[in-house]
Amino acid sequence: MFERFTKDARAVVKGAVELAEGAGARTVESGHLLLAVLEREDGRAASALASLAVAGARRDSVRRSLDEARRRAGLSRADADALAGLGIDVTEVVARVEEAHGVGAMSGDRRDRGWWSGRTAFGRDAKEVLEKALRVALARRERDIGGEHILLALTVRPGVPAEVLADHGVTHASLTRVLDGEGEARAG
C-alpha cells in the first residue's frame, strides 16, 4: 500500500512515527497522524486546512484538544458522556490517577515505563485510518494517496481526531468542498 503514497503522505506517516517516538509512545495512533498532518506546511491537506481557517492559533488549539483527550486515555467526549451516564466522572478519574501517578499517567506516553528497543508499531486505529485513506482515494478515483486522503480519513473515522477536527470546523463535508474547489467553506 505504501508504494501508492505520495511524498506528502509519506512525510505525514514519517512525522507521525517521529511524534510517537518523541512522546515515548510505543505505538503510532490516529492522533499522531493528525498532528503530523497539522505540521505539514505544504500539500493539499495543508492548503485545505488553511482554507478552513485552521492555521496558527487554531492549529495550537487542535493540538491542545488532542493533548486533553490523551490525558483522558484517548476517550472521546462521547465516551466520557456514556461513562457519565453510568455515574463515572472521567475528569475525577483522571484527577485521581494523576494525583497518584503523575500528570499524563493515563496518556500512554510516559517515558518511565522501562526500557524498550522495538520499532514503533502502528496501533489499530492508525492502521484503520491509513486503510481508510486508501479507500477514500479510490472512491475519489485518485490513484495515489496523499496527505489530504489521510485527513479525509481522519474526519470519517469515529474517535478523538474526528471530534477535534469537527470542533474546529473541519468535517468531511467541508473538507471535501475545499478539496473539490467548491469554495472556501470557512470554519465557524
N, C-alpha and C positions, 0 to 999 in steps of 0.2 A: 504494500500500500504506500510506503514512504517514497517510492520512486515517482509517484504521481504528485507529490508535494512540491509546490513552488519554493523558490529560495526564501520567500517571505514566510511561508508556513513552516519550513524547516527552522527558520530563525525563531519562530514562536515556540516550537517544540523544544529547541535547544535552550531558549530562555526559560521555559517552564522547568526544565531539569535543573538549570543553574539556580533558579529561585528556590526550588525544593531543597536542593543540597545546601544552599546558603542558610536556609531556615532550620537545617538539621532534620528535615523530614526524610523518612525512608522511602516514601512513595510520592510520585507526582500526582496531584489531584486536579480536578477541574478548576479550582480556584487559582492554582499556579498557571494554568493555561490562560485564564482571564487576565491575570496580572501580566503575563508575558505579552499578550495582545495589547494591553494598555501601554506597555513600554515601547512598542514599535512606533517610530515616527514617520515611517513611510509605508506605502502599500495601501491597498483598497480598504482594509479594516480600519487603519488609522484615519484615512480620509473620511470614511463613513462616520466614525466616532466624532471627528471634528465637525462634520455637518450636523450631527445631532447634539452639538454643544457639549460633548464630553471631552474636555481638554483642561489643562491646568488644574485649577482648584477642584473642578468636578472629578477629574481623574483621581485626585487625592482623596476625595470623598468616597469614591468607589473602593479605593484601597482600604480606607478606614472601615467601611462596611464589611469588607471581606475579613479584615482582622477581627472585628467584633464577632462575626459568625464563627471564625476559627476558635475564638475563646469559648464559644458555646459548643465546642466539639463538632463544629460543622453543621449544627442544627439550623434549619431554615426557620423563619418566623412561623410558617405553617406547622412545622414540627413542634416548636415551642408552644404554639396555641393549642395544639392537640394534647400536649402534656399538661398544659394548664387546665384543660377540661377534665383531666384526671386528678387534678389537685396538686400537680407538680409544678413548682415555680422554678423554671430553668435559671433565672437570674440568681435566685437564692442558692441553688445547687452549685452554680459556677462560683459564687462568692465563698461558699463553704469549702469547696475543693481548693480554690486559690489561697484561702486562708491557711489551709493545712499544708499545701504542697507548693505554693508559689504561683505568681501570675503566669497564665498561659499553660497551666498544668493539664488542661483538657484539650489543648490545641493539637497535640501530637507532634509539635515542632520543637520539643525540648531537646537540647543537646546533651543533657546529663544522663542519658539512658544507657550509657555503656558504649563500648567500642563496637563499631560495625563497619565492615570494609566492603560490603557488597555494592553492586551497581544500583543506582537509584531506579527502581521499577515504576511502572505506571500503575496507578490504582485503577480499580474497576471503573469509577466514574470518569476518569481521564480517558481511558480506553474507549468508553462509550461515546464520549464527545468526539474523539478522532474518527471513530466509525461513523458517527452521525454526520461529521463533516464530509466524509466521502459520499454518503447518501444525499446530502444537500447539494454537493457539486453535481452529482449525476442527475438529480431532479431539475437542476437549473441548466442541464445539458452543457456543462462545462467539464472539460476533460481533466484539468489539473485542479488540485486542492490548494487554495490559497488561505491566507490569514482570515479573509472575510468569511470563508466557509466554516472555519473554526469558531469565529464569532457568532455566525448564524446558528451553529450547532449549540453553542452555549446558551442562546436565547430560547431554544425549544426544549432543552432537556431540563426537567424539573429539578430544582435544587437551589442552593445559595447563589451561584453565579447568575442564573436567570432572574432570580428575585432581586438581586442587587442591580443588575442592568435595568430591569423594569423600573425600579425605584428612581433611576437616573434617566428615564425616558427612552431607553434602548430596548425596544421589543422586536420580535421577529418581523412584525408588520412594518414598523418604522425603518428598520434596518434594510429590509427588502426594498422599500420605496426609494431609499437613498442609493442603494447599490444599483437599482434598475434605472436610476436617473430621473425619477418622477418627483423631483423637488427636494428641498432641504429637510422637510419633516422635522423641524426644530423640536428639541426636547422641552418639556414644561418645567 
